[in-house]
Amino acid sequence: MAETTYPTASQRPARRTGAIGMRDVFFVASAVLVALTLYLVFFWVPTEANLGVSQRIFYFHVPIAWLGMLSIIVVAVASAMNLITKRQKWDALAYASAELGAIFASLIIVTGAIWAKPVWGVWWTWDAKLTTTLILWFIYVGYLMLRAYGPKGSQGVRYASVLALIGAIDAPIIYLATNWWRTTHPDLNIGPLAESDLDSRMLLTFLISLITFTVMYVYLMMERYALRRQEDDLDELYRTAALRA
């Protein structure tokens, strides 16, 4: 199969400087929302009667879980677009989302374990939702390892793209795990199948926390995507210099 060629840095259209202003907007919005969320979680929202103070991690764990699953979908969609169009910007988006997804997947497991200890009495149990989340973490790690140590060039990109497309299947499985299997994990709190019975103040705090983490995710994605594109340009310059040497 012919090697995929990407446009050189000089051939790419100039990137709009307006994107810098947009990143600034998301940065400020993230900072303000994080401050608001921390205040609501620790000073305003009531303490849940049964779970006590440990329940406050709920306002971090669930939004992080949402972003961990969203990231693999973004990786899969961007990978599919890269396979179709052969445009490097889609690969940069997939790579950036995979890196953030690996961080969020790690935080899902860590915050879940911290919450599980006082509630279940153990740090970890092979619950269906926990197990499928661990699989998602391995998918992210596998993707990043394949990109770092697998075949170079377009062949490695294709292999990683296929892995991302397969890995995206795990996201809906994680979401529906509490419906499909007997599980000790709490019921769904987000999405079309959610049945939330939260107090009004708890629900408001949760929604604001969800918005906060989503805005922060968009900001981090914009920053990492821009950095990834610069890394691609540097790699291209190194290759060009090596050919001329």
matplotlib code that plots the C-alpha trace (Angstrom):
import matplotlib.pyplot as plt

x = [0.0, 1.3, 2.7, 0.3, 1.7, 0.7, 1.0, 4.1, 4.1, 4.5, 1.6, -0.8, -3.2, -2.2, -3.9, -6.2, -5.0, -8.6, -8.1, -5.7, -8.4, -10.9, -8.4, -8.1, -11.9, -12.1, -9.2, -10.9, -14.2, -12.6, -10.9, -14.1, -16.2, -13.6, -13.7, -17.5, -17.7, -15.2, -17.3, -20.6, -19.1, -17.4, -19.5, -23.0, -24.2, -25.7, -24.0, -25.7, -27.3, -26.3, -22.8, -21.7, -18.8, -17.4, -20.3, -18.7, -16.3, -19.3, -19.2, -15.7, -15.9, -19.0, -17.9, -14.5, -16.1, -18.2, -15.0, -13.1, -15.8, -16.3, -12.5, -12.5, -15.4, -13.5, -10.4, -12.5, -14.2, -11.0, -9.3, -12.0, -11.8, -8.0, -8.4, -10.9, -9.3, -5.6, -5.5, -3.0, -5.2, -7.5, -4.6, -3.5, -7.0, -7.1, -3.7, -4.5, -7.8, -6.1, -3.6, -6.3, -8.5, -5.7, -5.5, -9.2, -9.4, -6.7, -8.6, -11.9, -10.2, -8.4, -11.5, -13.7, -11.4, -11.3, -15.1, -15.4, -13.3, -15.7, -18.8, -18.0, -15.1, -12.6, -10.6, -11.4, -13.9, -14.4, -17.7, -18.8, -18.6, -15.2, -13.9, -15.0, -13.5, -10.2, -10.4, -10.9, -7.7, -5.8, -7.2, -5.9, -2.5, -2.4, -3.1, -0.4, 2.1, 1.3, 1.9, 5.2, 6.7, 4.7, 5.5, 6.3, 4.6, 1.1, 1.2, 1.4, -1.4, -3.6, -3.0, -3.7, -6.9, -8.2, -7.5, -9.4, -12.4, -12.6, -12.0, -14.9, -17.2, -16.3, -17.8, -21.5, -20.7, -19.4, -22.5, -24.9, -23.1, -25.4, -28.4, -27.0, -25.3, -26.0, -23.6, -23.0, -22.2, -24.8, -27.4, -26.9, -26.7, -26.2, -27.5, -30.8, -31.2, -30.4, -32.9, -31.6, -33.3, -30.8, -31.8, -32.3, -29.1, -27.1, -28.5, -27.6, -24.1, -23.7, -24.8, -22.5, -19.6, -20.4, -20.3, -17.1, -15.2, -16.5, -15.3, -12.0, -11.7, -12.4, -9.7, -7.2, -8.0, -7.5, -4.1, -2.9, -4.1, -2.2, 0.9, 0.5, 0.3, 3.5, 5.2, 4.2, 5.7, 9.0, 9.0, 8.5, 11.4, 13.7, 12.8, 13.4, 16.7, 17.8, 16.9, 19.0, 22.0]
y = [0.0, 3.5, 5.6, 8.3, 11.8, 14.9, 18.5, 20.2, 23.1, 25.6, 24.0, 24.2, 27.2, 29.7, 28.9, 31.6, 33.7, 33.8, 30.4, 31.9, 34.2, 31.3, 29.3, 32.3, 32.4, 28.7, 29.1, 31.9, 30.1, 27.0, 28.9, 30.6, 27.4, 25.4, 28.0, 28.0, 24.2, 23.8, 26.3, 24.5, 21.0, 21.9, 24.7, 24.8, 21.3, 19.3, 16.2, 13.0, 11.2, 7.6, 8.1, 11.1, 13.3, 10.7, 11.3, 14.7, 12.8, 12.0, 15.6, 14.8, 11.1, 11.1, 14.1, 12.5, 9.2, 11.1, 12.6, 9.4, 7.8, 10.8, 10.9, 7.4, 8.4, 11.5, 9.3, 6.8, 9.5, 11.4, 8.2, 7.3, 10.7, 10.3, 7.0, 8.5, 11.8, 11.1, 14.6, 15.0, 17.3, 14.4, 12.3, 15.1, 15.4, 11.6, 11.6, 14.6, 13.1, 9.7, 11.4, 13.3, 10.1, 8.2, 10.8, 10.8, 7.0, 6.9, 9.4, 7.4, 4.4, 6.5, 8.5, 5.4, 3.5, 6.4, 6.4, 2.6, 2.2, 3.9, 2.7, -1.0, -1.5, -2.4, -0.3, -2.5, -5.2, -6.9, -5.2, -5.1, -1.4, -1.2, -4.0, -2.5, 0.9, -0.9, -2.3, 1.3, 2.3, -0.5, 0.6, 4.1, 2.8, 0.4, 3.2, 5.4, 2.6, 1.6, 5.2, 5.4, 2.0, 0.6, 1.1, 4.6, 6.7, 6.1, 2.3, 3.0, 5.6, 3.0, 0.4, 2.8, 4.0, 0.5, 0.0, 3.2, 2.1, -1.2, 0.4, 2.8, -0.1, -0.2, 3.2, 2.2, -1.1, 0.9, 3.1, 0.3, -2.1, -1.4, -2.2, -5.3, -7.0, -7.3, -4.7, -2.9, 0.3, 3.1, 3.6, 5.9, 9.6, 11.0, 10.4, 9.3, 6.3, 8.2, 8.0, 10.6, 11.2, 13.8, 16.7, 19.9, 21.4, 18.2, 18.0, 21.7, 21.2, 18.0, 19.8, 22.7, 20.3, 18.4, 21.7, 22.7, 19.6, 19.6, 23.2, 22.4, 19.3, 21.5, 23.9, 21.2, 19.6, 22.9, 23.4, 19.8, 19.8, 23.0, 21.6, 18.3, 20.2, 22.0, 18.7, 17.4, 20.5, 19.9, 16.3, 17.4, 19.8, 17.1, 14.8, 17.5, 18.4, 14.7, 14.3, 17.3, 16.3]
z = [0.0, -0.9, 1.9, 2.9, 2.3, 4.3, 3.2, 4.4, 6.9, 4.0, 2.1, 5.0, 5.2, 7.9, 11.2, 12.4, 15.3, 16.5, 17.9, 20.5, 21.7, 21.9, 24.0, 26.4, 26.7, 27.6, 30.1, 32.0, 31.9, 33.2, 36.1, 37.1, 36.9, 38.9, 41.7, 41.6, 41.6, 44.6, 46.6, 45.8, 46.6, 49.9, 51.3, 49.8, 48.8, 51.7, 53.0, 51.8, 54.8, 54.1, 52.5, 54.5, 53.5, 51.1, 48.8, 47.8, 45.5, 43.4, 41.9, 40.6, 39.8, 37.5, 35.3, 35.0, 34.0, 31.4, 29.9, 29.9, 27.8, 25.6, 24.8, 23.3, 21.1, 19.9, 19.3, 17.2, 15.2, 14.5, 13.6, 11.2, 9.6, 9.3, 7.6, 5.1, 4.4, 5.1, 6.7, 9.5, 11.6, 12.3, 13.5, 15.8, 17.2, 17.9, 19.5, 21.7, 22.8, 23.6, 25.9, 27.8, 27.8, 29.4, 32.2, 32.8, 32.7, 35.4, 37.5, 37.1, 38.7, 41.4, 42.4, 42.2, 44.5, 47.0, 47.0, 47.2, 50.3, 52.8, 51.0, 50.1, 52.5, 49.7, 47.3, 44.3, 43.3, 40.0, 39.5, 35.8, 35.6, 37.2, 35.0, 31.8, 32.9, 33.5, 30.0, 28.7, 30.5, 28.9, 25.5, 26.0, 27.2, 24.2, 21.8, 23.2, 23.3, 19.7, 18.6, 20.6, 19.9, 16.9, 13.2, 12.2, 9.6, 8.2, 9.0, 12.7, 12.4, 10.7, 13.3, 16.1, 14.3, 14.1, 17.8, 18.6, 16.5, 18.3, 21.7, 21.3, 21.6, 25.3, 26.1, 25.7, 27.5, 30.5, 30.5, 30.3, 32.6, 35.6, 33.4, 31.8, 34.8, 38.5, 40.0, 43.2, 41.4, 41.8, 39.1, 36.1, 37.0, 33.6, 30.0, 28.5, 30.8, 34.1, 36.9, 39.4, 42.7, 43.9, 46.2, 44.1, 45.5, 44.9, 41.3, 40.6, 41.9, 39.9, 36.7, 37.3, 38.0, 34.7, 32.8, 34.5, 33.6, 30.1, 29.5, 31.1, 28.8, 25.7, 26.8, 27.4, 24.0, 22.2, 23.9, 23.4, 19.8, 19.0, 20.6, 18.7, 15.4, 16.3, 17.1, 13.7, 12.0, 13.9, 12.9, 9.3, 9.5, 11.0, 8.1, 5.5, 7.1, 7.2, 3.5, 2.6, 4.7]

ax = plt.figure().add_subplot(projection="3d")
ax.plot(x, y, z, "-o")
ax.set_aspect("equal")
plt.show()
